[in-house]
């Protein structure tokens, strides 16, 4: 081989061939004569063609930038596949390291309800799709599964929220990282609705409130309220128009006949309609992911991701099925690929419950699998749609906790 890693034109000073990683027939061409050498610590990358005995430096800028990027992605894919093979081998052999990587399904005694295992799974492997997401600086969306938190009925003064303590965060169980979907949207809303109160209702409410605030003998208070009501009605009925309308209104209420005022008198009681606040709303989120594995190893990763969500949203049972436990919940975060920090231009999301997981196993309209018996003949494409709902509303105080003005918030 004419490639000399110590050549200062393309090598690294004092480097040996063992410091380089070779990748044959990938990235640039399938020509078996082409080998790409990569030096991980320095990032230097060269391509050697044994037929022409030519060595080409793949720079990160200029005309070879695209070639270098493709080769580097192929390197990372090869490394990821090698790590996944090692993990699978460890699991097959039952080693401790394999259990730690993939997450163990706890073994326990069977309960009396038909032999069902009621102990929840306590860990899941960290999964990526595409696999290169683990090593590239691509923006991503992170799903962290946790056990459902709880609240205390008698809160302390420092943690009270609407009569309950703040919800605990639960125990982390696993993480999944996916590429940011093509469609991202949120919908912030509050529950407002129109309400009415006629003058008669307003007068009665005013008298009732006045009676509640009065002190003294109850019989005297009721007598005074009745006298005040009669006086108000007499004052109102001084004109013939008001008197006729009042008679029709009282007849309508006595007979339970709706619309009598409008039918006979051509008038209605002023409803004093007003838009009133009823309470906050919980935000829904829907994400759709199309996953087309490029290898049987990546297909196995996709199958693991689908199970992660399906199993995480399943209702949990207890011994003898007397009670049911809440499914796991999810923390969702859009992340910037540069440093995996929260993406400031996409919405923050509070802890969510997964209320729906729809999987289309033939999104292309045809049935096609990988010819891999060991992996269970995985499908070549999956379409997964996840429907979440936040488990608590967004409050103004949540925005005040965000110090950065360039953060879009919730």
N, C-alpha and C positions, 0 to 999 in steps of 0.2 A: 504494500500500500504506500502510495506516494504522499499521503496526507501526514504532515508532521505538525503535531499540536504545539511544538515549541517555536515554530516559525513566527516571528513577530508581525508578519503581514496579516495573519489571520488567527494566530494562536494566542496563548497566554504565557507570559514569561514563567519559566521554571515549571511549566505544566507537563504532565505525562498523559499518555493515551488513556490511562485508567481514570483520569479526572473527567473524561468526556463520556457522553452517552450517545450511542449510535442508533440511528433509526433508518432502516432500509426500506426503500420502495414506498414511502409515505409522503404526503404533503405536496411535493412537486410533481412527481411522476411515479408510475408503477414500474419503471425500468429497474431491473434487479442490479444494474451496474451503479445506480445512484444511491449514495449513502449520505445522510445528513448527520453532522456531528454537532452536539450541543454541550456547552460548558455551563452548568447550572449556576455556579457561584458568580461568574462574570457576565452571563447572558450572551456570550459570543456564540455565533452559529455559522457554520460553514457547510457547503454542499460539495461532495467529492464524487466525480464521475470516473470510474475505473477504466472505462473504455477510452475516453479521451485524455485521461490522466490530468483533468482540469479541476482546480479547486476554486470555488466561488464563495466570497464572503456575503452572507445574508445580513444586510444592515437593517436597522429599525427605521431608517428614513430613506427616502429616494425611491428608485424604481423597484427595489427588492422588498419594500415594506410589506406589500400584500403577500408575497411569497413567504416571507419570514413569519407573518402572522398565521398563515395556514399551517406552516410546519410546527410552530410553537403550539398551536391548538392540538395538532396531532400528537405531539409529545405529551401534552397534558392528558389527553384521552388515553394514551397508552399507559401512563402512570396510574390513572384512575382505574382502568381495567385490571391492571396488575394488583392494585390494592384490593379491589373487589374480589378477585380470584383468591387472594390470600385470606380474606375474610371468610369466603365460602368454604375454603379448605379447613380453616380453623373450626368452623361450625360443624362440618362433617366429622372432624376428628373429635369434637366435643371438648376442645381446649378451653381454658378459662378466658383467654384473650378473645376467642370467638364469641363467647357469651357476652362479654363486656361490650363488644362492638355492636352486635346485632340486637342486644337486649333480650333478656331471658323471659320466657313465659313461666311464671311461678308454678311449681308443682305442689299440690296440696291434696288432702284427703277429700274424697267425694262426699257431698252432703247427701241428705236423705231424699232430696227432691229429684228423683230419677237419675242420680249419679252426676248431676251437673257440677262443674267446677265454678264456684262463686268468687274465687279470689281474682281480683282485677289484675291485669297486666301492669307491671310497674315500670317498664321502660320500653322505648322504641328506638330503633337506629336513626341516626341523622341521615336524611336522604336528600338527593339533589336531582332535579331534572331541568335542563340537560345535565349530564354528568360534569361537563366542563364548567358549570356554574360554581363548582367547589374551588376552582383555582383562578378563574378569570375575574375581571373587574366589571362584570355586567350587573346592572341594577336588578334587584330581585324582590320577591315578596316572601316574607318569613311567616310560617305558621308554627306556633309553639303550643303544644297540647299540655294542659294542666288538669288536675282533678278539680272538681267544682268546689269553690270556696263556700264558706258558711257565714252566718251573721248571728250575733247574740241579741236576745230580746231586750235585755236591760243594758243599754250602752253606757259607757263612761262619758263624762262631760266633754272630754277632748276628742272623742271619736264618733259622737252621735250624728246620725244622718236620718232625718225623718222618723225618729223613734227607734231606730236600729243602729247597731254598731256597723262600721264599715266592713264590707265583705273581705274575707281573707283571700289570699292569692292562690291557694292550693299548691300542690306538689307538681313540679315539672316532670313530664313523662317523655318528651321527645320533640324533635323539630323536623320540619320539611321546608326546603327552599325551592321555589319555582321561579321561572322567568316571569317578569311582570306581564300580565295579560294585555291584550290589545285594547280592550274596553274597560275603562275605570270610571266609575261615577259614584256619587253619594247623594243622599237626599235628607237634608235637615228639615225637620218640621216640628210644629207644636200643635197641640189639640185645642183649637178654638172653635166655638159653635155659637149660633145665634140663640138668644133666649128672650122671652117676652114677660112683661108684667103690666097688667091693666091697672088703671087708676083705682078700681075697687080693690084689687089684690094689694096694691101699694098701701091703701088706707088701712086695710085689715092687718097687714104686716106691721105697719107703724103702730097701730093700737096694741098688737100683741107684744111688740118689743117694749112699748111703754109700760105695759103691765108687768113684764118680767123684771123691769128695773125699779118698779115701785116697791115701797116698803109699807108695812102695816097690815091691818086686818084683810084677809082674803076676800070676804064678802063685800066689804066696803070698796075694795079695789075693783072687783068685777062690776059692781053697781056704777062706779064712776066711769069705767070704760064703756059700758052700755050707754050711759048718758052722753058721753062724748061722741059715740058713733051716731046716735040719733040726731044730735045737734049738727054734725057734719052732713048727714043726709038731708036734713031740712034746709040747710044753707044751699046745698047743691040743687035741690028741687024747687027753688024759688021761681025759676023760669019754666014756662010750659014745655019747651023743647027738652030741657034736662029732665023734667018730670016724666015725660013720655018715654024718653030713652031709658030712664032708670026703671020704669015699670016693665018695659020690654026685657031689659037685662035680667031683672029679678024673675020674670016669668020664664025666661030661657033657662036660668039656673034651676028653677023649681021643677020644670018639666023635663030637663035634660035634653032639650031640643037645640041642636047645634045650628047656628046661622040664623036664629030668629030675628036678631037685631038687623042683620043685613037684608033678610027676606022681606020684613015688614016695614022697618023704618029707613032702610037704605043707608044705614050707618054701622060702624063697628066700634067696639071699645078700642081706644088707642093702645096698641100692644106695647109701645115703648121698646121696640126691638133693639137689641144691642148685641154686639159680638163679645162674648165672654170667654175668658181663659179657663179651660178645664184641667189641663195638666200637660206634662211633657210626653213626647213620643219616642219610641225606640227605633233606631235606624236599622234598615235592612241592607245587606251587602250581598252581591252575587258576583262570583268569579267563574270564568269558563277557561279551561285549559285543554288544548289539543296536544297530546303527547304521542309522537311518532318515533319510537325507539330506532336507533341506527344500528343496534346490535342486540344479540340475545341477552347480554349482560345488562345493557341499559333497559331492556324490556323487563328484566327481573326487578330493576330499581323502580320502574313505573308501577308494577304490580304491588310492590311494597308500599308505595305512596298511596295508592287507591285503598289498600287495606288500612293504612294509618287513619284515614278519615272515616272510613266505614265503621271500623271497630271503635274509634274514638267517640262517635256519635251514638253508639248503641246504648240502650238502657241497661243498667247493671242490676242484677238480682242479689238478694241476700239469702241466707240459709232459710230453707223451707218456704221461700217466696212470700214471707209475711209482708215485707216492705220492698220497695224498689228504690234504687239509688240513682241520683242524677247522672246523666252522661258527662263525659269530660267536656271542658270548655277550651277555647282557643284564643290566644293572643296573636293578633295579626299586625304586621309592620312592613311597610314599604321601606326598602333599604337602598341607599346609594352604594354602588359597587366600589367606589373609591376607598371607603373606610368602613363599610357596613353599618353606618350610622343611619338614623331615621331620615327618610327623604323629606326635606322641608317643603317641597312643592306638591306633595301628595297628602291626602288626609290621614290624620291619626285615627286609629280605631280602638275603641275600648274592648274589653274582654267580650267575646262573642260565644253564643251557642250555635252549633252547627245543626240547622233544622232540616236540611235536605242535601243529599249527595246523589246526583244523577250521573250515571256512567253509560255512555254509548260505546259498545264494543266493536261496532262496525260503522264508524262515522263516514267512511268513504263509500258506503253502500255495497260493500262486498266483504265476504269472509276470507281473511288471510292471516296465517300464523307463521311464526318462525319455525323452521324445521329443526327443533331442538327438544328432543324427548326429555332430557335431564331437567330442563327448565319448565316442563309442562306445556310446551308448544304455545308460548305467549303470543298475543295478538300483535300485529304490526302497527296498530294505531288505536288510541283510546281518546275519547272526548269526555272530560270530567267537568261537571258543573256543580259548584258548591254554593249553598244558600245559607247565609249567616244572619243572625240578629244580635245586636248588642244587648247585654243583659241588664244594663242600667243606662239611664238617660245621660245626655251631655248637658252639663250645667255651665253657667257663666264662669263659675269659679275654676272650671277646668281650663278655660282660656287664660285666666289670670295666672295660672301656674306656668304658662309658657312665656319665658322671658324674651325670646327672640322675636323681633318684629317681622322678619322675613319667613317665619314659619306659618304655613297656611292654617295650622290648627286642626280641629276636628271637622 
